[in-house]
Amino acid sequence: MPNQQKIIVISGPSAVGKNTVINGVKKLIPQLEETISCTTREPRPNEKDKVHYYFLANNKFEEKINNNEFLEHFTVHNMYYGTLKSEIDRIGKNNKLPLLVIDVQGALHVKKNNSNAVLIFIKPDSWEVLEERLKARNTDKKEQEIRIKNAKNELMQAKFYDYQIINYTGKVKKTIENMAQIIRKEVDIDNT
């Protein structure tokens, strides 16, 4: 059984392949359960409220800030994002291990306030590959520029994480295995 006191925190720049890696790790370690973050951004096609995110209006998000309901919250890409403390409680009550997929600011805040947080940063194999992926996304020019700027800043912050994993192009299976190995070691989960 996983150590319920641990919180696994994963970050990485946009377009680094976080979702692919995380989905693969969750298949290998079924004890992991991803927290559902809150955001003020609009839902993307096929995203559902209370499944992918809790989509909140600015005033509702700010109300939760004022009520001290967040484990962490910050502005990212000019939108509010945050993790509710109640999400950690919900997952713990289900005998699962909380997995937070959050930005660098939030991750470092969690680590500062929770010594049992394990931070893992996913890096691209090169800046050129990441920049190409960011530009290939169907986003407007201004959003693209914000994401490129944020990615540069996030990569500089990776040194503050407990672990850094490179997601080499074409080798995602190896990245998934490496991350699963780190998590198993950190929370003392049997490798079988």
C-alpha positions in Angstrom: 0.0 0.0 0.0 1.4 3.4 -0.8 2.5 5.8 1.9 -0.6 8.1 2.0 1.5 11.0 3.3 3.4 11.4 0.0 2.2 13.7 -2.8 3.6 13.2 -6.2 4.0 16.4 -8.2 4.8 16.5 -11.9 5.6 19.5 -14.0 7.0 20.3 -17.4 6.5 22.9 -20.1 3.6 22.8 -22.5 4.1 20.3 -25.4 6.7 18.2 -23.5 4.4 15.2 -23.5 3.2 15.3 -19.9 -0.2 13.8 -20.5 1.2 10.8 -22.5 3.8 10.1 -19.8 1.4 10.5 -16.9 -1.3 8.3 -18.5 1.3 5.6 -19.0 2.5 5.8 -15.4 -1.0 5.6 -14.1 -1.4 2.3 -16.0 1.7 1.0 -14.3 0.9 2.3 -10.8 -2.9 2.1 -10.4 -2.6 3.5 -6.8 -2.0 6.9 -8.3 -5.0 9.2 -8.7 -4.6 12.6 -10.4 -6.1 15.6 -8.6 -8.6 17.6 -10.5 -7.4 21.2 -10.7 -9.5 24.4 -10.8 -9.1 26.9 -13.5 -10.7 30.0 -14.9 -9.9 29.3 -18.5 -12.6 28.2 -20.9 -13.0 24.4 -21.5 -11.4 23.0 -24.6 -13.4 20.8 -26.9 -14.2 17.4 -25.1 -13.2 18.7 -21.7 -15.8 18.2 -19.0 -16.3 20.1 -15.7 -15.5 18.0 -12.6 -13.6 15.5 -14.8 -10.8 17.4 -16.5 -11.0 20.5 -14.4 -13.3 22.4 -12.1 -14.1 25.3 -14.4 -14.8 28.4 -12.3 -15.6 32.0 -12.9 -13.0 34.5 -11.6 -15.1 35.5 -8.7 -15.7 31.9 -7.6 -12.0 31.2 -7.8 -11.2 34.3 -5.7 -13.8 33.3 -3.2 -12.0 30.0 -2.7 -8.7 31.8 -2.3 -10.2 34.0 0.4 -11.5 30.9 2.2 -8.0 29.3 2.1 -9.3 26.3 0.2 -6.2 25.9 -2.1 -3.1 23.8 -1.5 -1.6 26.0 -4.2 -2.8 28.5 -6.8 -1.2 30.8 -9.2 -1.8 32.6 -12.5 -0.6 30.8 -15.5 -1.0 31.9 -19.1 -3.0 34.8 -17.7 -5.6 32.4 -16.1 -6.0 31.2 -12.5 -5.1 27.6 -11.8 -5.1 25.8 -8.4 -5.4 22.6 -6.5 -8.0 22.3 -3.7 -6.9 20.9 -0.4 -10.2 18.8 -0.5 -8.8 17.0 -3.6 -5.9 15.6 -1.5 -8.3 14.6 1.2 -10.7 12.9 -1.3 -7.9 10.9 -2.9 -6.4 9.9 0.5 -9.8 8.7 1.7 -9.9 6.4 -1.3 -6.5 4.9 -0.2 -4.9 6.3 -3.3 -1.8 8.3 -3.8 -2.4 12.0 -4.9 -0.8 13.0 -8.2 -0.6 16.7 -9.0 0.1 17.8 -12.5 0.8 21.5 -12.0 3.0 24.3 -13.1 6.4 25.2 -11.6 5.2 28.0 -9.3 2.6 25.7 -7.8 5.0 22.8 -7.4 7.6 24.8 -5.6 4.9 26.2 -3.3 3.7 22.7 -2.5 7.3 21.5 -1.8 7.9 24.5 0.5 4.8 23.8 2.5 4.8 19.9 2.4 8.1 18.0 3.0 6.4 14.8 1.8 5.9 16.2 -1.7 8.1 14.5 -4.4 8.7 16.8 -7.4 9.4 15.3 -10.8 10.1 17.6 -13.8 9.7 16.3 -17.4 12.2 18.0 -19.8 12.3 17.8 -23.6 15.3 16.3 -25.3 16.2 19.7 -26.7 14.8 23.3 -26.8 14.5 23.1 -30.6 12.2 20.1 -30.4 10.0 21.8 -27.7 9.8 25.0 -29.6 8.8 23.2 -32.8 6.0 21.3 -30.8 4.8 24.6 -29.3 4.6 26.3 -32.7 2.8 23.2 -34.2 -0.1 23.6 -31.7 -3.1 25.4 -33.1 -2.8 28.4 -30.9 -2.8 32.1 -31.8 0.5 33.9 -32.1 0.2 35.8 -28.8 -0.6 32.6 -26.8 2.3 30.8 -28.6 4.7 33.6 -27.5 3.4 33.3 -23.9 3.9 29.6 -23.9 7.4 29.8 -25.3 8.4 32.4 -22.7 6.9 30.3 -19.9 8.6 27.2 -21.2 12.0 28.9 -21.0 11.3 30.0 -17.4 10.0 26.6 -16.4 13.1 24.9 -17.7 15.3 27.2 -15.6 13.3 26.1 -12.5 13.8 22.4 -13.1 16.9 22.4 -10.9 14.7 22.9 -7.8 12.9 19.5 -8.4 13.8 16.3 -6.7 14.0 14.5 -10.1 14.4 15.5 -13.8 13.4 13.1 -16.5 14.0 13.7 -20.2 11.2 12.7 -22.5 13.2 11.7 -25.6 11.4 11.9 -28.9 10.3 8.4 -29.9 11.2 6.9 -26.5 8.1 7.7 -24.4 7.9 4.1 -23.1 11.3 4.5 -21.5 10.3 7.9 -19.9 7.2 6.2 -18.5 9.2 3.4 -17.0 11.8 5.8 -15.5 9.1 7.9 -13.8 7.3 4.8 -12.5 10.5 3.5 -11.0 11.1 6.9 -9.2 7.5 6.9 -7.8 7.7 3.3 -6.6 11.0 4.0 -4.9 9.7 7.2 -3.2 6.5 5.7 -1.9 7.8 2.1 -1.3 5.5 0.4 -3.8 6.4 -3.1 -4.8 7.9 -3.4 -8.3 5.8 -6.3 -9.2 
